[in-house]
Amino acid sequence: FNLWSQLLRLTHPMPSTLRKSGKMSKASQNRKTLLDKVVYFFTWLSINYSVHINTYMMDPWERRIF
């Protein structure tokens, strides 16, 4: 839940600030940068999620099995 609140805090102001600062000529460029940020964020999130699963979930699960 804490991670999702941070995610909302990080992603929510992005489109509004882009809309405020970006003119019609810069709309495509802003869309590209926002897409890059989203892609980068989700790759970072997947890496952190896999690390979190490996360290906190798999360890006790393996201990239970062996």
PDBQT receptor file of N, H, CA, C and O in Angstrom, charges set to zero:
ATOM      1  N   PHE A   1       0.825  -1.212   0.000  1.00  0.00    +0.000 N 
ATOM      2  CA  PHE A   1       0.000   0.000   0.000  1.00  0.00    +0.000 C 
ATOM      3  C   PHE A   1       0.864   1.270   0.000  1.00  0.00    +0.000 C 
ATOM      4  O   PHE A   1       0.552   2.255  -0.668  1.00  0.00    +0.000 OA
ATOM      5  N   ASN A   2       1.954   1.215   0.766  1.00  0.00    +0.000 N 
ATOM      6  H   ASN A   2       2.207   0.415   1.309  1.00  0.00    +0.000 HD
ATOM      7  CA  ASN A   2       2.870   2.354   0.790  1.00  0.00    +0.000 C 
ATOM      8  C   ASN A   2       3.479   2.600  -0.587  1.00  0.00    +0.000 C 
ATOM      9  O   ASN A   2       3.621   3.739  -1.029  1.00  0.00    +0.000 OA
ATOM     10  N   LEU A   3       3.839   1.490  -1.259  1.00  0.00    +0.000 N 
ATOM     11  H   LEU A   3       3.724   0.564  -0.899  1.00  0.00    +0.000 HD
ATOM     12  CA  LEU A   3       4.413   1.606  -2.604  1.00  0.00    +0.000 C 
ATOM     13  C   LEU A   3       3.415   2.222  -3.576  1.00  0.00    +0.000 C 
ATOM     14  O   LEU A   3       3.785   3.042  -4.417  1.00  0.00    +0.000 OA
ATOM     15  N   TRP A   4       2.134   1.822  -3.457  1.00  0.00    +0.000 N 
ATOM     16  H   TRP A   4       1.834   1.156  -2.774  1.00  0.00    +0.000 HD
ATOM     17  CA  TRP A   4       1.123   2.361  -4.380  1.00  0.00    +0.000 C 
ATOM     18  C   TRP A   4       0.859   3.837  -4.106  1.00  0.00    +0.000 C 
ATOM     19  O   TRP A   4       0.606   4.601  -5.038  1.00  0.00    +0.000 OA
ATOM     20  N   SER A   5       0.916   4.255  -2.822  1.00  0.00    +0.000 N 
ATOM     21  H   SER A   5       1.122   3.635  -2.065  1.00  0.00    +0.000 HD
ATOM     22  CA  SER A   5       0.732   5.682  -2.531  1.00  0.00    +0.000 C 
ATOM     23  C   SER A   5       1.890   6.495  -3.095  1.00  0.00    +0.000 C 
ATOM     24  O   SER A   5       1.691   7.594  -3.613  1.00  0.00    +0.000 OA
ATOM     25  N   GLN A   6       3.120   5.943  -2.991  1.00  0.00    +0.000 N 
ATOM     26  H   GLN A   6       3.282   5.051  -2.570  1.00  0.00    +0.000 HD
ATOM     27  CA  GLN A   6       4.266   6.619  -3.596  1.00  0.00    +0.000 C 
ATOM     28  C   GLN A   6       4.118   6.679  -5.111  1.00  0.00    +0.000 C 
ATOM     29  O   GLN A   6       4.447   7.688  -5.735  1.00  0.00    +0.000 OA
ATOM     30  N   LEU A   7       3.619   5.588  -5.700  1.00  0.00    +0.000 N 
ATOM     31  H   LEU A   7       3.352   4.769  -5.193  1.00  0.00    +0.000 HD
ATOM     32  CA  LEU A   7       3.409   5.548  -7.152  1.00  0.00    +0.000 C 
ATOM     33  C   LEU A   7       2.406   6.614  -7.568  1.00  0.00    +0.000 C 
ATOM     34  O   LEU A   7       2.621   7.308  -8.561  1.00  0.00    +0.000 OA
ATOM     35  N   LEU A   8       1.302   6.754  -6.817  1.00  0.00    +0.000 N 
ATOM     36  H   LEU A   8       1.128   6.189  -6.010  1.00  0.00    +0.000 HD
ATOM     37  CA  LEU A   8       0.308   7.771  -7.145  1.00  0.00    +0.000 C 
ATOM     38  C   LEU A   8       0.902   9.167  -6.992  1.00  0.00    +0.000 C 
ATOM     39  O   LEU A   8       0.632  10.054  -7.802  1.00  0.00    +0.000 OA
ATOM     40  N   ARG A   9       1.716   9.360  -5.943  1.00  0.00    +0.000 N 
ATOM     41  H   ARG A   9       1.934   8.639  -5.285  1.00  0.00    +0.000 HD
ATOM     42  CA  ARG A   9       2.334  10.658  -5.747  1.00  0.00    +0.000 C 
ATOM     43  C   ARG A   9       3.307  10.980  -6.878  1.00  0.00    +0.000 C 
ATOM     44  O   ARG A   9       3.416  12.129  -7.307  1.00  0.00    +0.000 OA
ATOM     45  N   LEU A  10       4.019   9.943  -7.361  1.00  0.00    +0.000 N 
ATOM     46  H   LEU A  10       3.930   9.009  -7.012  1.00  0.00    +0.000 HD
ATOM     47  CA  LEU A  10       5.006  10.165  -8.423  1.00  0.00    +0.000 C 
ATOM     48  C   LEU A  10       4.337  10.390  -9.775  1.00  0.00    +0.000 C 
ATOM     49  O   LEU A  10       4.744  11.274 -10.528  1.00  0.00    +0.000 OA
ATOM     50  N   THR A  11       3.317   9.596 -10.085  1.00  0.00    +0.000 N 
ATOM     51  H   THR A  11       2.987   8.877  -9.472  1.00  0.00    +0.000 HD
ATOM     52  CA  THR A  11       2.754   9.622 -11.433  1.00  0.00    +0.000 C 
ATOM     53  C   THR A  11       1.649  10.664 -11.578  1.00  0.00    +0.000 C 
ATOM     54  O   THR A  11       1.432  11.167 -12.680  1.00  0.00    +0.000 OA
ATOM     55  N   HIS A  12       0.936  11.008 -10.487  1.00  0.00    +0.000 N 
ATOM     56  H   HIS A  12       1.112  10.600  -9.591  1.00  0.00    +0.000 HD
ATOM     57  CA  HIS A  12      -0.222  11.887 -10.612  1.00  0.00    +0.000 C 
ATOM     58  C   HIS A  12       0.127  13.305 -11.064  1.00  0.00    +0.000 C 
ATOM     59  O   HIS A  12      -0.534  13.819 -11.966  1.00  0.00    +0.000 OA
ATOM     60  N   PRO A  13       1.137  13.964 -10.480  1.00  0.00    +0.000 N 
ATOM     61  CA  PRO A  13       1.445  15.327 -10.939  1.00  0.00    +0.000 C 
ATOM     62  C   PRO A  13       2.064  15.404 -12.329  1.00  0.00    +0.000 C 
ATOM     63  O   PRO A  13       2.052  16.464 -12.955  1.00  0.00    +0.000 OA
ATOM     64  N   MET A  14       2.612  14.278 -12.820  1.00  0.00    +0.000 N 
ATOM     65  H   MET A  14       2.622  13.417 -12.312  1.00  0.00    +0.000 HD
ATOM     66  CA  MET A  14       3.311  14.299 -14.110  1.00  0.00    +0.000 C 
ATOM     67  C   MET A  14       2.452  14.807 -15.276  1.00  0.00    +0.000 C 
ATOM     68  O   MET A  14       2.857  15.756 -15.947  1.00  0.00    +0.000 OA
ATOM     69  N   PRO A  15       1.273  14.207 -15.545  1.00  0.00    +0.000 N 
ATOM     70  CA  PRO A  15       0.495  14.662 -16.709  1.00  0.00    +0.000 C 
ATOM     71  C   PRO A  15       0.038  16.111 -16.584  1.00  0.00    +0.000 C 
ATOM     72  O   PRO A  15       0.023  16.835 -17.580  1.00  0.00    +0.000 OA
ATOM     73  N   SER A  16      -0.340  16.554 -15.367  1.00  0.00    +0.000 N 
ATOM     74  H   SER A  16      -0.328  15.966 -14.559  1.00  0.00    +0.000 HD
ATOM     75  CA  SER A  16      -0.823  17.923 -15.213  1.00  0.00    +0.000 C 
ATOM     76  C   SER A  16       0.296  18.924 -15.468  1.00  0.00    +0.000 C 
ATOM     77  O   SER A  16       0.077  19.945 -16.120  1.00  0.00    +0.000 OA
ATOM     78  N   THR A  17       1.499  18.641 -14.958  1.00  0.00    +0.000 N 
ATOM     79  H   THR A  17       1.676  17.812 -14.428  1.00  0.00    +0.000 HD
ATOM     80  CA  THR A  17       2.619  19.555 -15.195  1.00  0.00    +0.000 C 
ATOM     81  C   THR A  17       3.001  19.558 -16.664  1.00  0.00    +0.000 C 
ATOM     82  O   THR A  17       3.345  20.602 -17.219  1.00  0.00    +0.000 OA
ATOM     83  N   LEU A  18       2.939  18.375 -17.305  1.00  0.00    +0.000 N 
ATOM     84  H   LEU A  18       2.659  17.527 -16.855  1.00  0.00    +0.000 HD
ATOM     85  CA  LEU A  18       3.245  18.306 -18.731  1.00  0.00    +0.000 C 
ATOM     86  C   LEU A  18       2.210  19.098 -19.524  1.00  0.00    +0.000 C 
ATOM     87  O   LEU A  18       2.550  19.782 -20.490  1.00  0.00    +0.000 OA
ATOM     88  N   ARG A  19       0.939  19.003 -19.108  1.00  0.00    +0.000 N 
ATOM     89  H   ARG A  19       0.663  18.448 -18.324  1.00  0.00    +0.000 HD
ATOM     90  CA  ARG A  19      -0.113  19.722 -19.817  1.00  0.00    +0.000 C 
ATOM     91  C   ARG A  19       0.059  21.233 -19.639  1.00  0.00    +0.000 C 
ATOM     92  O   ARG A  19      -0.167  22.004 -20.572  1.00  0.00    +0.000 OA
ATOM     93  N   LYS A  20       0.464  21.651 -18.427  1.00  0.00    +0.000 N 
ATOM     94  H   LYS A  20       0.647  21.024 -17.670  1.00  0.00    +0.000 HD
ATOM     95  CA  LYS A  20       0.639  23.079 -18.177  1.00  0.00    +0.000 C 
ATOM     96  C   LYS A  20       1.818  23.641 -18.966  1.00  0.00    +0.000 C 
ATOM     97  O   LYS A  20       1.705  24.689 -19.600  1.00  0.00    +0.000 OA
ATOM     98  N   SER A  21       2.959  22.930 -18.922  1.00  0.00    +0.000 N 
ATOM     99  H   SER A  21       3.050  22.078 -18.406  1.00  0.00    +0.000 HD
ATOM    100  CA  SER A  21       4.176  23.465 -19.529  1.00  0.00    +0.000 C 
ATOM    101  C   SER A  21       4.197  23.265 -21.041  1.00  0.00    +0.000 C 
ATOM    102  O   SER A  21       4.827  24.038 -21.763  1.00  0.00    +0.000 OA
ATOM    103  N   GLY A  22       3.506  22.223 -21.522  1.00  0.00    +0.000 N 
ATOM    104  H   GLY A  22       2.995  21.595 -20.936  1.00  0.00    +0.000 HD
ATOM    105  CA  GLY A  22       3.601  21.883 -22.939  1.00  0.00    +0.000 C 
ATOM    106  C   GLY A  22       2.619  22.653 -23.797  1.00  0.00    +0.000 C 
ATOM    107  O   GLY A  22       1.440  22.769 -23.461  1.00  0.00    +0.000 OA
ATOM    108  N   LYS A  23       3.116  23.182 -24.913  1.00  0.00    +0.000 N 
ATOM    109  H   LYS A  23       4.074  23.088 -25.186  1.00  0.00    +0.000 HD
ATOM    110  CA  LYS A  23       2.237  23.803 -25.888  1.00  0.00    +0.000 C 
ATOM    111  C   LYS A  23       1.793  22.753 -26.905  1.00  0.00    +0.000 C 
ATOM    112  O   LYS A  23       2.202  21.595 -26.830  1.00  0.00    +0.000 OA
ATOM    113  N   MET A  24       0.941  23.174 -27.871  1.00  0.00    +0.000 N 
ATOM    114  H   MET A  24       0.610  24.116 -27.933  1.00  0.00    +0.000 HD
ATOM    115  CA  MET A  24       0.423  22.215 -28.847  1.00  0.00    +0.000 C 
ATOM    116  C   MET A  24       1.546  21.663 -29.724  1.00  0.00    +0.000 C 
ATOM    117  O   MET A  24       1.482  20.511 -30.153  1.00  0.00    +0.000 OA
ATOM    118  N   SER A  25       2.563  22.461 -29.993  1.00  0.00    +0.000 N 
ATOM    119  H   SER A  25       2.616  23.397 -29.645  1.00  0.00    +0.000 HD
ATOM    120  CA  SER A  25       3.668  21.983 -30.828  1.00  0.00    +0.000 C 
ATOM    121  C   SER A  25       4.522  20.963 -30.086  1.00  0.00    +0.000 C 
ATOM    122  O   SER A  25       5.144  20.098 -30.702  1.00  0.00    +0.000 OA
ATOM    123  N   LYS A  26       4.547  21.071 -28.733  1.00  0.00    +0.000 N 
ATOM    124  H   LYS A  26       4.041  21.774 -28.233  1.00  0.00    +0.000 HD
ATOM    125  CA  LYS A  26       5.369  20.165 -27.940  1.00  0.00    +0.000 C 
ATOM    126  C   LYS A  26       4.576  18.973 -27.412  1.00  0.00    +0.000 C 
ATOM    127  O   LYS A  26       5.085  18.210 -26.591  1.00  0.00    +0.000 OA
ATOM    128  N   ALA A  27       3.334  18.804 -27.874  1.00  0.00    +0.000 N 
ATOM    129  H   ALA A  27       2.920  19.424 -28.541  1.00  0.00    +0.000 HD
ATOM    130  CA  ALA A  27       2.482  17.751 -27.319  1.00  0.00    +0.000 C 
ATOM    131  C   ALA A  27       3.065  16.366 -27.576  1.00  0.00    +0.000 C 
ATOM    132  O   ALA A  27       3.093  15.523 -26.679  1.00  0.00    +0.000 OA
ATOM    133  N   SER A  28       3.535  16.131 -28.811  1.00  0.00    +0.000 N 
ATOM    134  H   SER A  28       3.512  16.816 -29.540  1.00  0.00    +0.000 HD
ATOM    135  CA  SER A  28       4.080  14.813 -29.144  1.00  0.00    +0.000 C 
ATOM    136  C   SER A  28       5.353  14.549 -28.347  1.00  0.00    +0.000 C 
ATOM    137  O   SER A  28       5.586  13.428 -27.895  1.00  0.00    +0.000 OA
ATOM    138  N   GLN A  29       6.175  15.581 -28.176  1.00  0.00    +0.000 N 
ATOM    139  H   GLN A  29       5.986  16.492 -28.544  1.00  0.00    +0.000 HD
ATOM    140  CA  GLN A  29       7.412  15.420 -27.406  1.00  0.00    +0.000 C 
ATOM    141  C   GLN A  29       7.090  15.103 -25.945  1.00  0.00    +0.000 C 
ATOM    142  O   GLN A  29       7.736  14.249 -25.337  1.00  0.00    +0.000 OA
ATOM    143  N   ASN A  30       6.090  15.793 -25.380  1.00  0.00    +0.000 N 
ATOM    144  H   ASN A  30       5.566  16.486 -25.873  1.00  0.00    +0.000 HD
ATOM    145  CA  ASN A  30       5.698  15.529 -24.001  1.00  0.00    +0.000 C 
ATOM    146  C   ASN A  30       5.144  14.123 -23.852  1.00  0.00    +0.000 C 
ATOM    147  O   ASN A  30       5.398  13.444 -22.857  1.00  0.00    +0.000 OA
ATOM    148  N   ARG A  31       4.377  13.689 -24.860  1.00  0.00    +0.000 N 
ATOM    149  H   ARG A  31       4.170  14.241 -25.668  1.00  0.00    +0.000 HD
ATOM    150  CA  ARG A  31       3.832  12.339 -24.815  1.00  0.00    +0.000 C 
ATOM    151  C   ARG A  31       4.974  11.319 -24.810  1.00  0.00    +0.000 C 
ATOM    152  O   ARG A  31       4.925  10.319 -24.093  1.00  0.00    +0.000 OA
ATOM    153  N   LYS A  32       6.005  11.588 -25.624  1.00  0.00    +0.000 N 
ATOM    154  H   LYS A  32       6.045  12.400 -26.206  1.00  0.00    +0.000 HD
ATOM    155  CA  LYS A  32       7.141  10.663 -25.694  1.00  0.00    +0.000 C 
ATOM    156  C   LYS A  32       7.889  10.608 -24.362  1.00  0.00    +0.000 C 
ATOM    157  O   LYS A  32       8.241   9.525 -23.894  1.00  0.00    +0.000 OA
ATOM    158  N   THR A  33       8.134  11.777 -23.747  1.00  0.00    +0.000 N 
ATOM    159  H   THR A  33       7.848  12.656 -24.128  1.00  0.00    +0.000 HD
ATOM    160  CA  THR A  33       8.856  11.786 -22.478  1.00  0.00    +0.000 C 
ATOM    161  C   THR A  33       8.037  11.109 -21.387  1.00  0.00    +0.000 C 
ATOM    162  O   THR A  33       8.587  10.385 -20.557  1.00  0.00    +0.000 OA
ATOM    163  N   LEU A  34       6.729  11.339 -21.381  1.00  0.00    +0.000 N 
ATOM    164  H   LEU A  34       6.282  11.927 -22.056  1.00  0.00    +0.000 HD
ATOM    165  CA  LEU A  34       5.868  10.684 -20.395  1.00  0.00    +0.000 C 
ATOM    166  C   LEU A  34       5.884   9.178 -20.589  1.00  0.00    +0.000 C 
ATOM    167  O   LEU A  34       5.941   8.420 -19.620  1.00  0.00    +0.000 OA
ATOM    168  N   LEU A  35       5.833   8.741 -21.855  1.00  0.00    +0.000 N 
ATOM    169  H   LEU A  35       5.786   9.356 -22.642  1.00  0.00    +0.000 HD
ATOM    170  CA  LEU A  35       5.899   7.308 -22.142  1.00  0.00    +0.000 C 
ATOM    171  C   LEU A  35       7.231   6.731 -21.681  1.00  0.00    +0.000 C 
ATOM    172  O   LEU A  35       7.273   5.640 -21.113  1.00  0.00    +0.000 OA
ATOM    173  N   ASP A  36       8.320   7.461 -21.923  1.00  0.00    +0.000 N 
ATOM    174  H   ASP A  36       8.285   8.348 -22.384  1.00  0.00    +0.000 HD
ATOM    175  CA  ASP A  36       9.634   7.003 -21.460  1.00  0.00    +0.000 C 
ATOM    176  C   ASP A  36       9.665   6.873 -19.946  1.00  0.00    +0.000 C 
ATOM    177  O   ASP A  36      10.208   5.905 -19.415  1.00  0.00    +0.000 OA
ATOM    178  N   LYS A  37       9.081   7.850 -19.245  1.00  0.00    +0.000 N 
ATOM    179  H   LYS A  37       8.640   8.637 -19.677  1.00  0.00    +0.000 HD
ATOM    180  CA  LYS A  37       9.037   7.797 -17.787  1.00  0.00    +0.000 C 
ATOM    181  C   LYS A  37       8.229   6.604 -17.311  1.00  0.00    +0.000 C 
ATOM    182  O   LYS A  37       8.629   5.916 -16.372  1.00  0.00    +0.000 OA
ATOM    183  N   VAL A  38       7.087   6.350 -17.957  1.00  0.00    +0.000 N 
ATOM    184  H   VAL A  38       6.762   6.908 -18.720  1.00  0.00    +0.000 HD
ATOM    185  CA  VAL A  38       6.235   5.225 -17.563  1.00  0.00    +0.000 C 
ATOM    186  C   VAL A  38       6.960   3.904 -17.792  1.00  0.00    +0.000 C 
ATOM    187  O   VAL A  38       6.940   3.020 -16.936  1.00  0.00    +0.000 OA
ATOM    188  N   VAL A  39       7.606   3.774 -18.961  1.00  0.00    +0.000 N 
ATOM    189  H   VAL A  39       7.622   4.492 -19.657  1.00  0.00    +0.000 HD
ATOM    190  CA  VAL A  39       8.336   2.535 -19.270  1.00  0.00    +0.000 C 
ATOM    191  C   VAL A  39       9.472   2.327 -18.275  1.00  0.00    +0.000 C 
ATOM    192  O   VAL A  39       9.669   1.224 -17.766  1.00  0.00    +0.000 OA
ATOM    193  N   TYR A  40      10.222   3.404 -18.002  1.00  0.00    +0.000 N 
ATOM    194  H   TYR A  40      10.062   4.300 -18.416  1.00  0.00    +0.000 HD
ATOM    195  CA  TYR A  40      11.326   3.309 -17.048  1.00  0.00    +0.000 C 
ATOM    196  C   TYR A  40      10.814   2.937 -15.665  1.00  0.00    +0.000 C 
ATOM    197  O   TYR A  40      11.412   2.111 -14.976  1.00  0.00    +0.000 OA
ATOM    198  N   PHE A  41       9.686   3.558 -15.253  1.00  0.00    +0.000 N 
ATOM    199  H   PHE A  41       9.200   4.230 -15.812  1.00  0.00    +0.000 HD
ATOM    200  CA  PHE A  41       9.142   3.284 -13.925  1.00  0.00    +0.000 C 
ATOM    201  C   PHE A  41       8.691   1.839 -13.796  1.00  0.00    +0.000 C 
ATOM    202  O   PHE A  41       8.919   1.203 -12.767  1.00  0.00    +0.000 OA
ATOM    203  N   PHE A  42       8.042   1.311 -14.854  1.00  0.00    +0.000 N 
ATOM    204  H   PHE A  42       7.857   1.828 -15.690  1.00  0.00    +0.000 HD
ATOM    205  CA  PHE A  42       7.550  -0.060 -14.751  1.00  0.00    +0.000 C 
ATOM    206  C   PHE A  42       8.681  -1.082 -14.808  1.00  0.00    +0.000 C 
ATOM    207  O   PHE A  42       8.590  -2.137 -14.180  1.00  0.00    +0.000 OA
ATOM    208  N   THR A  43       9.756  -0.781 -15.558  1.00  0.00    +0.000 N 
ATOM    209  H   THR A  43       9.831   0.076 -16.067  1.00  0.00    +0.000 HD
ATOM    210  CA  THR A  43      10.906  -1.692 -15.519  1.00  0.00    +0.000 C 
ATOM    211  C   THR A  43      11.530  -1.682 -14.124  1.00  0.00    +0.000 C 
ATOM    212  O   THR A  43      11.891  -2.733 -13.595  1.00  0.00    +0.000 OA
ATOM    213  N   TRP A  44      11.656  -0.486 -13.525  1.00  0.00    +0.000 N 
ATOM    214  H   TRP A  44      11.362   0.368 -13.955  1.00  0.00    +0.000 HD
ATOM    215  CA  TRP A  44      12.190  -0.365 -12.168  1.00  0.00    +0.000 C 
ATOM    216  C   TRP A  44      11.298  -1.089 -11.165  1.00  0.00    +0.000 C 
ATOM    217  O   TRP A  44      11.782  -1.756 -10.251  1.00  0.00    +0.000 OA
ATOM    218  N   LEU A  45       9.973  -0.946 -11.353  1.00  0.00    +0.000 N 
ATOM    219  H   LEU A  45       9.579  -0.405 -12.096  1.00  0.00    +0.000 HD
ATOM    220  CA  LEU A  45       9.027  -1.592 -10.446  1.00  0.00    +0.000 C 
ATOM    221  C   LEU A  45       9.111  -3.104 -10.559  1.00  0.00    +0.000 C 
ATOM    222  O   LEU A  45       9.080  -3.804  -9.547  1.00  0.00    +0.000 OA
ATOM    223  N   SER A  46       9.218  -3.620 -11.793  1.00  0.00    +0.000 N 
ATOM    224  H   SER A  46       9.242  -3.051 -12.615  1.00  0.00    +0.000 HD
ATOM    225  CA  SER A  46       9.305  -5.075 -11.971  1.00  0.00    +0.000 C 
ATOM    226  C   SER A  46      10.594  -5.616 -11.368  1.00  0.00    +0.000 C 
ATOM    227  O   SER A  46      10.592  -6.683 -10.755  1.00  0.00    +0.000 OA
ATOM    228  N   ILE A  47      11.705  -4.881 -11.538  1.00  0.00    +0.000 N 
ATOM    229  H   ILE A  47      11.707  -4.014 -12.036  1.00  0.00    +0.000 HD
ATOM    230  CA  ILE A  47      12.976  -5.320 -10.945  1.00  0.00    +0.000 C 
ATOM    231  C   ILE A  47      12.869  -5.329  -9.424  1.00  0.00    +0.000 C 
ATOM    232  O   ILE A  47      13.265  -6.301  -8.780  1.00  0.00    +0.000 OA
ATOM    233  N   ASN A  48      12.336  -4.253  -8.848  1.00  0.00    +0.000 N 
ATOM    234  H   ASN A  48      12.014  -3.464  -9.372  1.00  0.00    +0.000 HD
ATOM    235  CA  ASN A  48      12.202  -4.194  -7.395  1.00  0.00    +0.000 C 
ATOM    236  C   ASN A  48      11.235  -5.258  -6.887  1.00  0.00    +0.000 C 
ATOM    237  O   ASN A  48      11.455  -5.847  -5.829  1.00  0.00    +0.000 OA
ATOM    238  N   TYR A  49      10.152  -5.508  -7.651  1.00  0.00    +0.000 N 
ATOM    239  H   TYR A  49       9.974  -5.030  -8.511  1.00  0.00    +0.000 HD
ATOM    240  CA  TYR A  49       9.170  -6.505  -7.239  1.00  0.00    +0.000 C 
ATOM    241  C   TYR A  49       9.781  -7.896  -7.240  1.00  0.00    +0.000 C 
ATOM    242  O   TYR A  49       9.543  -8.677  -6.319  1.00  0.00    +0.000 OA
ATOM    243  N   SER A  50      10.575  -8.218  -8.274  1.00  0.00    +0.000 N 
ATOM    244  H   SER A  50      10.769  -7.584  -9.023  1.00  0.00    +0.000 HD
ATOM    245  CA  SER A  50      11.207  -9.537  -8.337  1.00  0.00    +0.000 C 
ATOM    246  C   SER A  50      12.212  -9.695  -7.203  1.00  0.00    +0.000 C 
ATOM    247  O   SER A  50      12.300 -10.761  -6.594  1.00  0.00    +0.000 OA
ATOM    248  N   VAL A  51      12.970  -8.640  -6.918  1.00  0.00    +0.000 N 
ATOM    249  H   VAL A  51      12.898  -7.774  -7.413  1.00  0.00    +0.000 HD
ATOM    250  CA  VAL A  51      13.925  -8.701  -5.807  1.00  0.00    +0.000 C 
ATOM    251  C   VAL A  51      13.184  -8.882  -4.488  1.00  0.00    +0.000 C 
ATOM    252  O   VAL A  51      13.598  -9.678  -3.645  1.00  0.00    +0.000 OA
ATOM    253  N   HIS A  52      12.084  -8.142  -4.306  1.00  0.00    +0.000 N 
ATOM    254  H   HIS A  52      11.748  -7.495  -4.991  1.00  0.00    +0.000 HD
ATOM    255  CA  HIS A  52      11.289  -8.240  -3.087  1.00  0.00    +0.000 C 
ATOM    256  C   HIS A  52      10.728  -9.651  -2.917  1.00  0.00    +0.000 C 
ATOM    257  O   HIS A  52      10.770 -10.209  -1.821  1.00  0.00    +0.000 OA
ATOM    258  N   ILE A  53      10.202 -10.230  -4.003  1.00  0.00    +0.000 N 
ATOM    259  H   ILE A  53      10.168  -9.777  -4.893  1.00  0.00    +0.000 HD
ATOM    260  CA  ILE A  53       9.662 -11.586  -3.951  1.00  0.00    +0.000 C 
ATOM    261  C   ILE A  53      10.764 -12.576  -3.600  1.00  0.00    +0.000 C 
ATOM    262  O   ILE A  53      10.563 -13.466  -2.773  1.00  0.00    +0.000 OA
ATOM    263  N   ASN A  54      11.930 -12.423  -4.230  1.00  0.00    +0.000 N 
ATOM    264  H   ASN A  54      12.093 -11.700  -4.901  1.00  0.00    +0.000 HD
ATOM    265  CA  ASN A  54      13.022 -13.363  -3.980  1.00  0.00    +0.000 C 
ATOM    266  C   ASN A  54      13.521 -13.282  -2.546  1.00  0.00    +0.000 C 
ATOM    267  O   ASN A  54      13.830 -14.313  -1.948  1.00  0.00    +0.000 OA
ATOM    268  N   THR A  55      13.606 -12.084  -1.979  1.00  0.00    +0.000 N 
ATOM    269  H   THR A  55      13.354 -11.247  -2.465  1.00  0.00    +0.000 HD
ATOM    270  CA  THR A  55      14.192 -11.950  -0.650  1.00  0.00    +0.000 C 
ATOM    271  C   THR A  55      13.182 -12.267   0.447  1.00  0.00    +0.000 C 
ATOM    272  O   THR A  55      13.538 -12.912   1.433  1.00  0.00    +0.000 OA
ATOM    273  N   TYR A  56      11.929 -11.829   0.301  1.00  0.00    +0.000 N 
ATOM    274  H   TYR A  56      11.640 -11.305  -0.500  1.00  0.00    +0.000 HD
ATOM    275  CA  TYR A  56      10.977 -11.954   1.402  1.00  0.00    +0.000 C 
ATOM    276  C   TYR A  56      10.014 -13.127   1.256  1.00  0.00    +0.000 C 
ATOM    277  O   TYR A  56       9.586 -13.698   2.259  1.00  0.00    +0.000 OA
ATOM    278  N   MET A  57       9.667 -13.495   0.026  1.00  0.00    +0.000 N 
ATOM    279  H   MET A  57      10.015 -13.031  -0.789  1.00  0.00    +0.000 HD
ATOM    280  CA  MET A  57       8.672 -14.549  -0.155  1.00  0.00    +0.000 C 
ATOM    281  C   MET A  57       9.319 -15.914  -0.382  1.00  0.00    +0.000 C 
ATOM    282  O   MET A  57       8.913 -16.902   0.230  1.00  0.00    +0.000 OA
ATOM    283  N   MET A  58      10.324 -15.973  -1.259  1.00  0.00    +0.000 N 
ATOM    284  H   MET A  58      10.654 -15.170  -1.755  1.00  0.00    +0.000 HD
ATOM    285  CA  MET A  58      10.909 -17.265  -1.604  1.00  0.00    +0.000 C 
ATOM    286  C   MET A  58      11.705 -17.851  -0.444  1.00  0.00    +0.000 C 
ATOM    287  O   MET A  58      11.741 -19.071  -0.282  1.00  0.00    +0.000 OA
ATOM    288  N   ASP A  59      12.341 -17.014   0.361  1.00  0.00    +0.000 N 
ATOM    289  H   ASP A  59      12.313 -16.024   0.229  1.00  0.00    +0.000 HD
ATOM    290  CA  ASP A  59      13.178 -17.521   1.440  1.00  0.00    +0.000 C 
ATOM    291  C   ASP A  59      12.400 -18.361   2.453  1.00  0.00    +0.000 C 
ATOM    292  O   ASP A  59      12.770 -19.513   2.681  1.00  0.00    +0.000 OA
ATOM    293  N   PRO A  60      11.337 -17.833   3.072  1.00  0.00    +0.000 N 
ATOM    294  CA  PRO A  60      10.561 -18.678   3.997  1.00  0.00    +0.000 C 
ATOM    295  C   PRO A  60       9.879 -19.843   3.296  1.00  0.00    +0.000 C 
ATOM    296  O   PRO A  60       9.709 -20.913   3.882  1.00  0.00    +0.000 OA
ATOM    297  N   TRP A  61       9.483 -19.634   2.026  1.00  0.00    +0.000 N 
ATOM    298  H   TRP A  61       9.621 -18.765   1.551  1.00  0.00    +0.000 HD
ATOM    299  CA  TRP A  61       8.835 -20.711   1.282  1.00  0.00    +0.000 C 
ATOM    300  C   TRP A  61       9.805 -21.870   1.097  1.00  0.00    +0.000 C 
ATOM    301  O   TRP A  61       9.429 -23.029   1.272  1.00  0.00    +0.000 OA
ATOM    302  N   GLU A  62      11.052 -21.565   0.745  1.00  0.00    +0.000 N 
ATOM    303  H   GLU A  62      11.358 -20.623   0.602  1.00  0.00    +0.000 HD
ATOM    304  CA  GLU A  62      12.066 -22.608   0.589  1.00  0.00    +0.000 C 
ATOM    305  C   GLU A  62      12.402 -23.237   1.931  1.00  0.00    +0.000 C 
ATOM    306  O   GLU A  62      12.649 -24.441   2.001  1.00  0.00    +0.000 OA
ATOM    307  N   ARG A  63      12.415 -22.449   2.990  1.00  0.00    +0.000 N 
ATOM    308  H   ARG A  63      12.214 -21.471   2.933  1.00  0.00    +0.000 HD
ATOM    309  CA  ARG A  63      12.697 -22.986   4.317  1.00  0.00    +0.000 C 
ATOM    310  C   ARG A  63      11.597 -23.948   4.749  1.00  0.00    +0.000 C 
ATOM    311  O   ARG A  63      11.866 -24.951   5.410  1.00  0.00    +0.000 OA
ATOM    312  N   ARG A  64      10.377 -23.644   4.379  1.00  0.00    +0.000 N 
ATOM    313  H   ARG A  64      10.158 -22.829   3.842  1.00  0.00    +0.000 HD
ATOM    314  CA  ARG A  64       9.271 -24.538   4.730  1.00  0.00    +0.000 C 
ATOM    315  C   ARG A  64       9.403 -25.871   3.995  1.00  0.00    +0.000 C 
ATOM    316  O   ARG A  64       9.120 -26.932   4.551  1.00  0.00    +0.000 OA
ATOM    317  N   ILE A  65       9.844 -25.797   2.716  1.00  0.00    +0.000 N 
ATOM    318  H   ILE A  65      10.074 -24.935   2.264  1.00  0.00    +0.000 HD
ATOM    319  CA  ILE A  65       9.936 -27.032   1.929  1.00  0.00    +0.000 C 
ATOM    320  C   ILE A  65      11.105 -27.884   2.409  1.00  0.00    +0.000 C 
ATOM    321  O   ILE A  65      10.956 -29.093   2.587  1.00  0.00    +0.000 OA
ATOM    322  N   PHE A  66      12.286 -27.260   2.626  1.00  0.00    +0.000 N 
ATOM    323  H   PHE A  66      12.407 -26.278   2.482  1.00  0.00    +0.000 HD
ATOM    324  CA  PHE A  66      13.473 -28.070   2.916  1.00  0.00    +0.000 C 
ATOM    325  C   PHE A  66      13.663 -28.259   4.409  1.00  0.00    +0.000 C 
ATOM    326  O   PHE A  66      14.614 -28.916   4.832  1.00  0.00    +0.000 OA
TER     327      PHE A  66
